[in-house]
Amino acid sequence: MSTFDQAWLIVKKYLVPVIFGVFALFALLATEAEQNTFYYVGFGSLLAASIVAIALIAGIIPKPARLGLSVVFVGAVGYLLYANVHSVQSEIARLEKIKLVRNEVIQGLEDVRDVQVAYHEKYGRYCESISLLRRFLAEDSVAKVYKEGVVPDDPETFMTIEDANNIGLDVIPTRLTEYQACLLGELGVIHFVRDTSYAGVVDHVFEAKDQEVKEKRAFAFNFDTFGKVPHNKSGDDFWMATAVAKKNEIDVSCFQAKDPDPFVAKDTLIIGSLVDNKTNGNWAK
């Protein structure tokens, strides 16, 4: 046998365990991402198996010890198979948990936004804190105006001087206010209705929504958990602040709310802004 053939025979004997050993060593040393325990156990076992295989080929390990090593490695293979399945299942469960928490935090922030919008419609500004917003939700009410008809453009074409006198005018006006149109509507001169009723904020913001909207929620509305961060172990409220910003040289009220302790680090969900009067969130739809 030539020298080349002898060298090639040696290479073939050691090639496979050396390749696996180098691969395992590289996986253990070169990874920059944080890995779980099963990752290190798996590649550590592969490295150990490669070293033992090289020792067996070289004849360093005596024959009596080989049976014991075989049993050890069969057990290790079984464990690694279990660990691999468990690792995959754990990762799937973790990703599902992240998705669940994310969707519910988004729903909680959108609920805060919807109540803030109702507060702004009534008071012309946003509420300063979650606790005050919760009180507004529990104790306050908002006006709901039922509308039928529009204010006519040419009163002179249908009004008489008697109609004008009945609504407190001496002459027929060239234009009508909404209040004057309401009076004429009550007299039956025109079809015009404006009826104001009041509803609790909970009914106005949440209960009045149609069934399809309710079914799309991540969780059913519950007053007791309003403003609280879902799945937060300490039961914390969302962080919230208000500000006044300039838009087209006009002062506008702004608010911002966010998750103070994100379930996934560096994935802080935020709704609103303190430098603009937008009310959307920072997540993709």
N, C-alpha and C positions, 0 to 999 in steps of 0.2 A: 504493500500500500504506500502510495506516495505521501510526501509531507503535506501536500495540499489536501489530499483525501482525509488524512488524519486530523488536520486542522478543521476541515469542514464537518467531520463527524463530531468533534468536540463542540463546535458551534451549534449544531443541530440538537445536541443533548441539552445544552443550557439555554437555548434561544427562547423557548416559550416561558419558562419561569422568570428569566431575566426581563423579558418584555412586560410580563404582568407585574413584576416587582417594581420596575421603573415607573409604570403607569400608576400603581398604587401610591408610590412615594410622591410622585408629581401631584396627584389628587389631594394628598394630605398637606403638602407644603405650599402649593401654588394657589389654593382657593382663597379668595378675598371676602366672599360672602359668608355670613354666619350660617353654619350648618348644624343639623340636629345630631343627637348622639349616635343614631343608627348610621349616619354617614361615616363618622370616624371609626366606629366599630367595624363596619363593612370593609372599608379600605385598609384599616389596620390589620384585619384578619387576612385580607388578600396579600398584603405585604409579608406577613408572618408565614403564610402558606408558600409563598414564592421562595423565601429564605430556606424553609425546611426542605422544599423540593430540590433546591440547589445542593443542600447538604446531603440529601439522600443520593442524588446522582453522583456526587463526589465521593460517596462512601464514608462520610464523616460520622454519620449516625449508624450505630451498630444494628444488626438485624433484629435482636430481641426488642429493641425500642420501636421498631417500625409498626408493629401491630398496635401498640398503645397510641402512637401518633395517628394511625388510621382511624381508630375509634374517636379520638379527639376531633379530628377534622370532619368526620361524618357528622358528629354532634354540632360542630361549628357551622357546617353547611345548612343543617336543619334550622339552627337558630337564625342564620342570615336570611333564609327563605321567609321565616316568620317575621323577622324584623323588616324585611323589604315590604311585605304585604301590610304590616302594621304601619309603617312609615307612610305608604301611599294613602291608606285609609285616614290616618291622622291629618295628612296634608289636605285631603278632600274636606274633612270635617272643619279644619281651620279656615279654609277658603269660604265654605258655606257660612260659617259663623261671621266672618268679616263682611260678607255680602248682607247678611241679616242685620247686623249692627249698623252698617252704613245706611241701608234703606230706612231703618227706623229713626236714626239720627236725622236724616234728611226730612222725614215726615215731621219730626218734632220741630225742626227749624221752620218748615213751611207753615206749621200751625202758629208758631210765634209770629211769622210774617203776616198771616191772614188776620190775626187779631190786631196787630199793629196797624194794618191798613184800615180796619174798622175804627180804631182809636183816632187815626189821623183824619178820617172822614168826618168824625164828630167834633174833634177839638182843634184840627188844623196843625197838629204837631204829633210827633211820636212819643210814646210813653218811655220814661227814663229807666224803668227796672222791671224785671220779671215779676216781682211781688206786686207792684202796682198794676201791671198788666193782668195779673191773675185776679186782682180785686175788680178791675174793670170788667173782666169776663164774667165774674160771679154776680156783680151787683148792678151794673149799668145797663142801659138800653140804647138802641139806635132807632132812628126814624126810618120808616119805610113809606114811600109815597106811591099811591096807586094813581096811575095816569090814564086818562082817556081823552082823546081829542087834542087839537093844537090851537094856539091863539090865532084867531082870524086876522088877515092882513087889512081888510077894508071894512071897518065897522059901519061906514056910511051907507054901504050897500044893503044892510039888513037891519040896522038899529033904527028905532023911532026915538023921538025926543022923550017920549014917555019911558022907554027903556033906559035912556040916559039918566032921567030923573030918578028912576028906581034904584040906580046904583050910585046915586049921590052926585051926578054931574048935571050941569046946566045946559050943556050942548053935547052933540054927538062928537066923540073924539076922532081924530084921524088915525090913532093907533091905540090898542088896548094893552094894559098890563095883564099879567097872569092873574092877579087878584081880581081885576075887573071882569076878566073872562070867567073866573069861578062864580062871581055873583050872577053873571048872565046865564051861566049854566044852571044855577040853582033856580032861576026864574023860568027856565025852559026856553030861553031865547035861542041858545046854541047848545050843541052837545059838547060839553067840556066838564071834566071831572078831575079834581085833585083831592085825594083823600089820604091824610097822613095817619099812620098807625105806628105803634111802637112795639118793638120786640126785644127780648133779652138778647144779649150779645152771643150767647152760646147757640140759641136758635138761629139767629141771623147768620152767623159765620159757619156753623157746622151742621145743624140739624136741617136747615133749609136746602142743603145741597141734594141733588137727585141721587138715586140709588146707585147709578153707575159710577159716579164720582166716589161715593162712600166705599164701594167694593174695590176700588183701585188703591185705597189707602194701605200703607204698610201695617197699620194697626188701627183698631177702632178708637175713636176719640174718647178720652177719659179725662174729666176735669181734674181729678186728683193727681194725675201725672203731667198735666200741662206745664210746659216750661222746664221740665226736668229732662236731663240727658238720659236717653234709653240705655240700659245695661251699664250704667255708671254705678259702681259698688258703693260709693259714698252718697248717692242720691243727690248729686249736685245739680243746680240749675244751669241752664245755658248762660254763658257770659253775654252780657248785652250792654250797649252804650248808645247814646244819642249825640248828635252834633248838628250844627247849622253850617251849611256850605253855600258857596256862591255859585249860581248857575245863571248865565246870561245877565250878570249884575243884579240878580235877585236872590235874597236869602231863602234857602229851602231847608226844610227839616229832613234829617237823615237818621237812620239807625243801622246798627250792625249787631248780629248775634252769631255766636259760634260755640263749638264744642270745646270746653276748656281742657279736656283730658282725652284726646283721641284714642280710640281703640287700637288703631294702627299709627305708630309714631310718624310724624311729618305728613299726616293725611288729615289736616284740620279742615273740617267742613264749616263754611261761613256763608251767611246770607245777609244781604244788604251791604251798605258801605257808609263810611263816615266822611267821605269826600265827595259823594254824589248821591242823588236821591233814588238810585236804583234799588230794587227789592228782590232781585234774582239771586240765586246761589252760585257758588264757585265750582259746582259739579256739572258734568256733562249730562244732558238729558238722554 
